[in-house]
Amino acid sequence: MPDPHDRKFLEVTRRQVLEAGTIVSVSGMLPGAAQAQALGSQHTLENGTTVQVSVQINGQPRVLEIDARASLLDMLRERLGLAGAKKGCDHGQCGACTVHIDGRRVASCLTVAAKVDGREVTTIEGIDSADALHPMQQAFIDQDALQCGYCTPGQIMAAIACVKEGHASTPDQIREYMSGNICRCGAYVGIVAAIEQAAPLMERS
């Protein structure tokens, strides 16, 4: 028997208790088959399980072997060098990591990369053409809708989605549907103006 006063023994015991408690509490909310899978997944993931994903990234087919736990944001930034999507809060609350999956905006920090298998992902790097900026990019420049620029890629991706979703009819509607994207510099007036400028151009294209 290990000495109960041994510090190493106590640390390991705490870690095991916390890990087991987390798995049991989460699995308790799942259906029976899913519970068994969740309870068995701890050791699988610790062993560095990888999965293969086949995905269209900005129109280019890519096949990647990735860590089963990796987020889409980490895959884009660390595996593909697409650093436009930013890691801000890493909790899906600031919008700096916004990208599109099959045309719909998502927080890539909360999206498991394995879930994009067979789907199409668009990042800020993929919205312009070879000879011109996207109308929303140009509008952000024209309306001075940025300061430090850190949140700007996510703002632009969310703004494009806002227009395509049909939520850019009024300034109040724009503010409501852009509320998930935070600009700590406070460039909100310019952001709303940029969306108002780009919306009719996008609708005509």
C-alpha positions as CSV (number, residue, x, y, z in Angstrom):
1,M,0.0,0.0,0.0
2,P,1.3,3.5,-0.8
3,D,2.0,5.8,2.1
4,P,-1.2,8.0,2.3
5,H,1.1,10.9,3.4
6,D,3.2,10.6,0.3
7,R,2.7,13.8,-1.8
8,K,3.0,12.1,-5.1
9,F,0.4,9.6,-4.1
10,L,-2.0,12.4,-3.1
11,E,-1.5,14.3,-6.3
12,V,-2.2,11.3,-8.6
13,T,-5.3,10.5,-6.5
14,R,-6.7,14.0,-6.9
15,R,-6.1,13.9,-10.7
16,Q,-7.7,10.6,-11.1
17,V,-10.7,11.6,-9.0
18,L,-11.2,14.8,-11.1
19,E,-10.9,13.0,-14.4
20,A,-13.2,10.2,-13.4
21,G,-15.8,12.7,-12.0
22,T,-15.8,14.8,-15.1
23,I,-16.3,11.7,-17.4
24,V,-19.1,10.3,-15.2
25,S,-20.9,13.6,-14.9
26,V,-20.8,14.2,-18.7
27,S,-21.6,10.6,-19.6
28,G,-24.6,10.7,-17.3
29,M,-26.4,13.1,-19.6
30,L,-25.9,10.9,-22.7
31,P,-27.9,7.9,-24.0
32,G,-26.7,4.4,-23.0
33,A,-24.5,3.7,-26.0
34,A,-23.0,7.1,-25.9
35,Q,-22.3,6.8,-22.2
36,A,-20.2,3.7,-22.9
37,Q,-18.4,5.4,-25.7
38,A,-17.6,8.5,-23.5
39,L,-16.4,6.4,-20.6
40,G,-14.1,4.4,-22.9
41,S,-12.8,7.5,-24.7
42,Q,-10.5,8.7,-22.0
43,H,-7.7,6.2,-22.6
44,T,-8.3,6.4,-26.4
45,L,-7.7,10.1,-26.5
46,E,-4.8,9.9,-24.1
47,N,-3.1,7.6,-26.5
48,G,-3.0,10.3,-29.3
49,T,-5.8,9.0,-31.5
50,T,-5.8,10.6,-35.0
51,V,-8.5,10.8,-37.6
52,Q,-8.4,11.5,-41.3
53,V,-10.5,14.4,-42.7
54,S,-11.2,15.2,-46.3
55,V,-12.3,18.8,-46.5
56,Q,-12.6,21.7,-49.0
57,I,-10.6,24.7,-47.6
58,N,-11.2,27.9,-49.5
59,G,-12.1,25.8,-52.6
60,Q,-9.1,23.5,-52.3
61,P,-9.4,19.8,-51.4
62,R,-7.3,18.8,-48.5
63,V,-6.8,15.5,-46.8
64,L,-5.3,15.7,-43.3
65,E,-4.5,13.3,-40.5
66,I,-5.4,15.2,-37.3
67,D,-5.6,14.8,-33.6
68,A,-9.2,13.6,-32.8
69,R,-9.4,16.4,-30.1
70,A,-8.2,19.3,-32.3
71,S,-10.4,22.3,-32.9
72,L,-11.0,23.6,-36.3
73,L,-9.3,26.8,-35.3
74,D,-6.1,25.0,-34.4
75,M,-6.2,22.9,-37.6
76,L,-6.5,26.0,-39.7
77,R,-3.8,28.0,-37.9
78,E,-1.3,25.3,-36.9
79,R,-1.6,22.7,-39.6
80,L,-2.5,24.8,-42.7
81,G,-0.9,28.2,-41.8
82,L,-4.3,30.0,-42.3
83,A,-3.8,32.5,-39.4
84,G,-6.6,34.9,-40.4
85,A,-9.0,33.4,-37.9
86,K,-7.8,34.6,-34.5
87,K,-7.7,32.9,-31.1
88,G,-9.4,35.4,-28.8
89,C,-11.4,34.1,-25.9
90,D,-11.2,30.4,-27.0
91,H,-14.7,30.0,-25.5
92,G,-16.9,31.0,-28.5
93,Q,-17.7,34.4,-27.0
94,C,-15.7,37.0,-28.9
95,G,-16.2,36.0,-32.6
96,A,-12.5,36.5,-33.5
97,C,-12.3,32.9,-34.9
98,T,-15.4,33.1,-37.1
99,V,-15.3,31.1,-40.3
100,H,-17.9,29.6,-42.6
101,I,-18.8,25.9,-42.8
102,D,-21.0,25.2,-45.9
103,G,-21.8,28.9,-46.0
104,R,-22.8,29.2,-42.3
105,R,-20.8,31.1,-39.7
106,V,-19.3,29.2,-36.8
107,A,-16.9,29.8,-34.0
108,S,-14.0,27.6,-35.1
109,C,-12.6,27.5,-31.6
110,L,-15.6,25.4,-30.5
111,T,-15.8,23.3,-33.6
112,V,-14.1,19.9,-33.5
113,A,-12.0,19.7,-36.7
114,A,-13.1,16.0,-37.3
115,K,-16.6,17.3,-37.8
116,V,-15.7,19.1,-41.0
117,D,-15.0,15.9,-42.9
118,G,-16.7,16.1,-46.3
119,R,-17.7,19.7,-45.8
120,E,-16.6,23.1,-47.2
121,V,-14.7,25.6,-45.0
122,T,-14.2,29.2,-46.0
123,T,-11.8,31.5,-44.1
124,I,-10.9,35.2,-44.5
125,E,-8.1,34.1,-46.8
126,G,-10.6,32.6,-49.3
127,I,-13.2,35.4,-49.8
128,D,-11.5,37.7,-52.2
129,S,-10.8,37.1,-55.9
130,A,-7.5,37.2,-57.7
131,D,-7.9,40.8,-58.8
132,A,-10.2,42.4,-56.2
133,L,-11.1,42.5,-52.5
134,H,-14.5,41.2,-51.4
135,P,-17.0,44.0,-51.2
136,M,-17.1,43.6,-47.4
137,Q,-13.3,43.9,-47.1
138,Q,-13.4,47.1,-49.2
139,A,-16.3,48.5,-47.2
140,F,-14.4,47.9,-43.9
141,I,-11.5,49.9,-45.4
142,D,-13.7,52.7,-46.8
143,Q,-15.6,53.1,-43.5
144,D,-12.5,52.8,-41.2
145,A,-14.2,49.9,-39.5
146,L,-11.1,48.7,-37.6
147,Q,-8.4,49.9,-35.3
148,C,-6.0,47.3,-34.1
149,G,-7.4,44.8,-36.6
150,Y,-7.2,41.7,-34.4
151,C,-11.0,41.0,-34.6
152,T,-11.4,42.2,-38.1
153,P,-11.2,38.9,-40.0
154,G,-13.9,37.4,-37.7
155,Q,-16.0,40.6,-38.0
156,I,-15.8,40.4,-41.8
157,M,-16.7,36.8,-41.9
158,A,-19.7,37.4,-39.6
159,A,-20.7,40.5,-41.6
160,I,-20.8,38.5,-44.9
161,A,-23.0,35.9,-43.1
162,C,-25.2,38.6,-41.7
163,V,-25.9,39.9,-45.2
164,K,-26.4,36.4,-46.7
165,E,-28.8,35.5,-43.9
166,G,-30.9,38.5,-44.7
167,H,-30.2,40.3,-41.4
168,A,-28.8,43.6,-42.8
169,S,-32.0,45.5,-43.5
170,T,-31.6,48.1,-40.7
171,P,-28.8,49.3,-38.4
172,D,-30.6,47.8,-35.4
173,Q,-30.9,44.5,-37.1
174,I,-27.2,44.6,-38.1
175,R,-26.2,45.3,-34.5
176,E,-28.4,42.5,-33.2
177,Y,-27.0,39.9,-35.6
178,M,-23.4,41.1,-35.2
179,S,-23.6,41.1,-31.4
180,G,-21.6,37.9,-31.1
181,N,-18.5,39.6,-32.4
182,I,-16.7,41.9,-30.0
183,C,-14.4,44.8,-31.0
184,R,-12.5,45.9,-28.0
185,C,-11.4,49.0,-29.9
186,G,-15.0,50.1,-30.2
187,A,-15.2,50.4,-34.0
188,Y,-18.9,49.4,-34.0
189,V,-20.1,52.5,-35.8
190,G,-17.8,51.9,-38.7
191,I,-18.6,48.2,-38.8
192,V,-22.4,48.9,-39.1
193,A,-21.6,51.5,-41.9
194,A,-19.4,49.0,-43.7
195,I,-22.2,46.3,-43.7
196,E,-24.7,48.9,-44.9
197,Q,-22.3,49.8,-47.8
198,A,-21.5,46.2,-48.8
199,A,-24.9,44.7,-48.5
200,P,-26.4,46.1,-51.7
201,L,-23.2,45.2,-53.7
202,M,-23.4,41.6,-52.3
203,E,-27.1,41.2,-53.1
204,R,-26.5,42.3,-56.7
205,S,-23.6,39.9,-57.3
